[in-house]
């Protein structure tokens, strides 16, 4: 797990919107978006269309709508985060 991934997961213990996540991590879109997608593919992060609707975004959906989604660390992500 990279330091960047650790910092992102650190912000996702609770359901978090993209702008709040970006501010909490101190990352720019160019850094956060690819890292977040990579973590979704690793099943470390779950993606939500709204507060109660988890879904599996395709890469094109994600790249288009990432700022509209909310994110939450998955059990797998929390285990990786806490094992570090």
ZAMARGU-4260 file (C-alpha; in steps of 0.2 Angstrom, whole numbers, plus 5000, padded with zeros to 4 digits):
<rodrens>
0) 5000/5000/5000 | 5007/5017/4995 | 5007/5032/5007 | 4994/5040/4995 | 4982/5025/4996
5) 4985/5025/5015 | 4980/5043/5016 | 4965/5041/5005 | 4958/5026/5016 | 4961/5036/5031
10) 4948/5048/5025 | 4935/5035/5021 | 4930/5027/5037 | 4914/5036/5034 | 4904/5039/5018
15) 4913/5054/5010 | 4909/5065/4995 | 4923/5068/4983 | 4926/5086/4987 | 4927/5082/5005
20) 4939/5068/5002 | 4950/5079/4990 | 4951/5092/5004 | 4955/5079/5018 | 4969/5071/5007
25) 4976/5087/5001 | 4977/5080/4983 | 4973/5087/4966 | 4961/5079/4955 | 4975/5073/4944
30) 4982/5063/4958 | 4966/5058/4967 | 4955/5052/4953 | 4967/5038/4946 | 4972/5033/4964
35) 4954/5031/4969 | 4950/5021/4953 | 4964/5009/4957 | 4958/5007/4974 | 4940/5003/4968
40) 4947/4990/4956 | 4957/4983/4971 | 4940/4982/4981 | 4947/4993/4994 | 4934/5007/4991
45) 4916/5006/4988 | 4907/5019/4977 | 4890/5026/4980 | 4878/5036/4968 | 4869/5043/4984
50) 4871/5040/5002 | 4862/5023/5001 | 4865/5016/4984 | 4881/5007/4982 | 4886/5002/4964
55) 4899/4996/4953 | 4905/5010/4942 | 4913/5006/4925 | 4929/5016/4921 | 4920/5027/4909
60) 4906/5031/4922 | 4919/5034/4935 | 4930/5046/4924 | 4914/5056/4919 | 4905/5057/4936
65) 4918/5054/4950 | 4914/5071/4958 | 4896/5066/4960 | 4899/5050/4969 | 4902/5046/4988
70) 4916/5034/4994 | 4918/5022/5008 | 4932/5010/5013 | 4927/4992/5011 | 4931/4979/5024
75) 4945/4973/5013 | 4952/4991/5012 | 4950/4994/5031 | 4960/4977/5034 | 4974/4983/5022
80) 4974/5000/5030 | 4975/4993/5048 | 4988/4980/5044 | 5000/4993/5039
</rodrens>
